[in-house]
Amino acid sequence: MNESSVFYEVRAESLTRRGEEVCGDQVKVWRAPDETIAALSDGLGSGIKANILARLTTEIIVTMLRHRAPLQEVVETVVGTLPVCRERGLAYATFAVARVRHADGRFEIASFDSPPAVWLRQRGARRLEIRRETVCGKLLERSEGVLERGDFLGLMSDGLLHASPDAIMDPTWGWEAVAACLETAVRTGRTSAEALVQAVTRETRRRYGGNVGDDATFVGVLARQPRRLVLLTGPPADPSRDAVCVERLLGFEGRRVVCGGATANLVAEHTGEIVRTDESTRRENLPPIGDLPDVDLVTEGILTLARTLELLRACGGDIRRLPVDRNGAVLVARELLQADSILFLAGESVNPHYQNPQLPRSVSIRRSLVTQLAEILERSGRGVTVEWI
């Protein structure tokens, strides 16, 4: 296993305690080329104070771990930074953090006063073996293992286990019930990270009777096949490279998107095909999408990319907030947000319809759009590479 064959997707969902405007649990995720870190913190109590302290805890943990600080030093910093409740003698925030090494899938979990993690393998939930040690007078629990493709790792705050029994007074909601909920979700075909996390939080809400009595958060890490995308937009500045660029597009292992009429015609000419348009997708100020064999999506260029950028800004990286419409910009935005890694092949041939050919390439509209798209996608956690051709 290696980073090219497995992607470690992280999803989290929180339920906020009734009567509170903000959740006292916080999650922070950091992804690097070689590892993924997911930290969950539960602030003592609820409301804004718990929210701030939990946020501070996750920031400390992730920032120090990403800079390779030893775990003991991280715990010492958290314990030394957060205050202790005078009445209960407890730290104002608890935490659980998982680190996954991309090269081989090896993971390590460290937690302080948090429920045990759930490890799902081959549709069966397992408890991890726990090692306990004392750091700064606090009991730290550590576990480790290897995530293989299809495995799922779940972290939770204790509010998840405090859900009130349902109408038939079933007293069994706890770690075992969370594990059983995940097993049921997998058996019924819900195998995405988002679907598994939502299965647990929906059941938690149901157990609370819709009246959530404590902040509850579930974080899932799913090892799955990576989703890759290449987007070719604009012919190369040097026409002698046309064939090479088209071959790179068609040889790409993943989703293939072409944005630009001239670009689509370039691909069609190379393959001996004809670009066919779907007039039902035409919208005001947005040309219709096209169709080409071996290409998953074909759209117009500048107008579509500009609208795509607007959509990505408006939805904040959440694909569920995209408009429900089958037009070029929505379809491009959906392709980008569904991808884990994105390669932009951006041609620097100048289109005189959009730009004065006398202007330098550095001020081209296409270059500006691709640069802004790459920036917003990177901020939302995607791996992005831009090649100017």
N, C-alpha and C positions, 0 to 999 in steps of 0.2 A: 504494500500500500504506500502511496505517496500523495503529495499535494495535487498532482495532476489527475489522479484517478478518483479522489474523494474530496468532497466539499463538506465543511462542518457548518451547517446552518443553525443559527440561534434565533429562537423566537421567545417572546415573553408576553405575558398578559397579567394585568392586576385588577383586583376588585377593591374599590375604595369603601371603607367603613361608612355606614349610613350616617348622614349628618355632617360629613366632612367634605371639603371641596378638593382636597389633594390627598394622595395616597401616602401613607407613612412607609411604604416599601419602595425601594429604588433598585433599578437594574442598569448596569453599564457594561457594554460589550466593546471589546477592542480586537481588531483582526489585523494581523501582520502576515507577510508572506510565509512565515514559518510556524505561526501559532495563533490560536484564538483563545481569548480570555473572556469569561462571563462572570460578573460579580453581582450578587444579590445581597442587599442589606435590608433589615427590618428595624426601623426606628422604634424605640420603646414608646408604647402608647399609640397615638394616632394624630393626624392633623399636621399643621405646618411645621411644628417643632420636630416631630418624628421624620417628616419629609426631608428637612434640611440636614439632620444628623445622618440619616440613611444615605443621602446624596453625598455628603462629605466622606462617609465611609467607603462608598464604591469608588469615589474619585481617588482617594488615597491608595486603595488596594490596586486598582488598575494602573495608575500612574507609576507606582513603585515596581510592580511586577513587569510592566513593559520595559522598564529600565534595568531589569535583571536583578532587582534587589532580592536577597534571601527572604524566604517566607517568614522566618523568625523576626527579621527586622521589620517586615511589613506589619506583622501582628503587634509588635512592640510599639510601632508608630500609631496604629489605630487605637490601641489601649491607652497609650499616653496622651492621645489627642482628645478622645471623647470623654465627657464627664460621666460620673456614676450617680445613679439615682439614690438619693439619701434614704428614702423610705425602704426601697427594695434591695439596695446594695448591688444593683445590676448595672452593667454598661448600658448606655443609652441607645446602642444599636448592636444587633447581632449580624452575622454575615455567613455566606457560603460562596466560595469562588472555585470555578473550574477552569483548568488550563488544558488545552488539547494541542499536542504537537503534531503538525501536519505531516511530517515525514513518515511517521509510522502509526499515527492515531493514538499514541499513548496519552492518557489523561491523568491528571491529579486533581483531587478535590480536597479543599481545606475548609473547615467550617467551625464556627464558634456559636454554640447554643442555637443551632438550626436543625430542623428535621433531617433525617438521613436522605440521601439521594436515591433515585430510582434508576436502575439500569435495565433497559429493555433490549433483549436479544432474542432473535428468532421467535418473536411474538410472546415471549415469556419475560415477566418482570423478576429481577434479582436484587437482593440486598448486597451491597458492597461490604467487603471486610474492612473494618475500621481499626485504625491504630490511634491510640490516644497519647497525648503528651501535654505537659504543662509549659506554657509560655507566659511570662509576666503574671504568674498566678492564675492564669485562665486555662481552662481545659480545651485544648484544640484537638479536633478529630480530623484524621486524614485518611483518604482512600485513593486507590489508583487502579488502573486497568487499561484496556485497549479498546477503542471504538472501531469496529469493523463496519463496512458499508451496510446500511440498514439498521444499525444500532441507534438507540436513543437514550440520552441521559437527561434526567429531570431533577432540577433543584426547586425547593419550595420554601416559602415562609410559613411560620406556624399557624397563621390565620387560615391557611388552607385546611389544616387538620382540626380546627376549632368549629367547623361548620356544624350548626345545630342539626339534630336528627330530623328526618323528614316526617311526613304526616303519620306514618305507621310506626314512628318511634324506633327506627332502626339505629342502634347505637354503634354500628360498626365503622363509621366514617373515620378513617385514620390512614396511616401509611399503607396498610394492606388494601384498603378500599381505593386509594389513589392508584396503586399498582394494578388492581383489578379493572379500574376504569380505563387505564391505558391499554391493557390487554384486550378489552372489549372493543375499544376504538380501532385497534389494529385488525382484529378479526372482521370488523364490519367495513374494512377498506379505507379507513382514515389513516394514511401513512405519512402525510406531510408533517413537517414540524409544526406548522400553524394549526393543522387539524388536531393533532395530539394535544397541544397546549390548550386549545379551546375546549376540547372534550373534558379536560380536568376542571377548568375554571367554570364551565357551564354547569357541571355537576356540583361544584362547590356552591355556586349561586343557588342552585335548586335546593341543596341541603340547608342553606340559610333561609329558604323560603322567600328569596328575593330581597330579604332584609339583612344585608351583610353586616355581621356583628364585629368583624375585625378585618383589617387590611389583609388581603390574601394575594399572593403572587406565585406563579409557576413559570419556570424558565426551562426551555427544552433545547438540547443540542442534538441535532440529527446528522449522522454521517450518511451522505448520499452522493450519487453521481453528480458531478458539477454541471451547471447549465452555462454553456458558453455561447457568445454571440459575436458575429462580425457585422459591422455596418460599413458598407462602401458608399461614399458620397463624393461625387465629382470625378471627372476623368483626370488622369495624371497630367502634370505639367509637361512632361515629355511623352509624346504619343508613342514612342518606341516601347514604352513600358506598359501599354494598354493590355497586351496579352498576358503579361506576367501578373498584373493586378487581378484580372478576371480569373486566372487559374488559381490564384491564392484564395479568392472568394469561394470558388466552386470546390476547392480542395479542403476548405475549412471544416473541421469536425465540430458541428454545433449549428445553431440557428444562423440563417443568412438573410440580411436585410440590405436592400439597395434603395438609396434616396437620391433621386435626381433623374429627370427625363433623359438627359444626354448620357448619364451613367448607365441607365437601364438599356438604352439603345446600344451602348458599347458592349454590354454583356450579351445582348441578343445577337448582335452581329458576330460575336466570337463563337456563339453556340449554334448559330443558324436558326434561331427561333424568332418569333414575333411577340412583341409586348402587347398583351391584350388588356384593355381597361375595363373596370367595373364601374359603370356610371351610377350605380345605386349608392356608391360611397362618396360621390361629389357633394361638397358642402360649400356654402358661401365663403369665398376666399381660400378654399382648399380644393385642389384638383383631386380627381379620383385616384384610387390605388390601381396598380397594374398586376399582371400575372406573368411569371416566367418559370419554366421548369427548373427545378433544383434551387430555386430561391424562395424563401418562406414569405417574404413581404417585399413588394415593390411600391414605392411612392414617389411623388414629386419631391424636389429638393429643398430649396431655401424656405418657401412658405411653410412647408410641412415641418421642417426642423425648427423654425421659429415658433410655431404653435406648440410643438412638442416641448420645447423649453418652457413655455408658459405653463403647460400642464404639469410638468415635473415640479416647478416651483410651487404651484398651487396645491398639489397633493402632498408635498413634503416627503416624498419617497414612499408613500403608502399607496399601493396599487389599488386598494379598495376605494380610494377617494377619486379615482379617475372617472370621467363621465362614462355613462353607458351609451356608447355610440360607436358605430363601425365606420370611422373615417380614418384617413391616413395618419393624422397626428396622434389620435388615441391609440391606434394600433402600434405605432412606433414606440410611444411611451410605455405601453404594456410590454412589448418585447424587451425594452431596456430594463424595466423594473423586475422582470422575471429572470433576468440573467444574473449570474454570479460574477462573471468576468466578461468584459466587453473590449473588443478590438475595433477602433475606428481606423479605417483606411480612407483618409481624406485627401482627395485630389486637389491640386492647386492650379488646375487649369481655370482661367478666368472666364466667367460667363458674362458677356457684354450686356445682357439684359438686366443684370443686377449690379454691375460694377463697371466703372471706367477702366478699360484695359491698361490705361497709362498709370494707374495707381499701383503701388507695390503690393506684393502678395500678403505682406504682414498686416495689411488693413482690410483684407477681404472679408466679406460678410460670412462666407462659409467657415473660414478659420475662426472667426469670433463665435459663431454658433457652436461649432464642435468643441472649442475650448470651454465654453460655458456649460455645455452638456456634460463634458468630462468632469468638470469641477463639482457639479451638483450630484452626479452619480457617485463620485468618490466619497462625498460627504455622507451619502446614504449607505456606505459600506461595500460598494461594488469595487472590484478590481478593474481598473481602466487603463488601456494603453492606446495612445494616439500615434499613428504613423502618417506623416505628411508625404504625399507621393506626387 
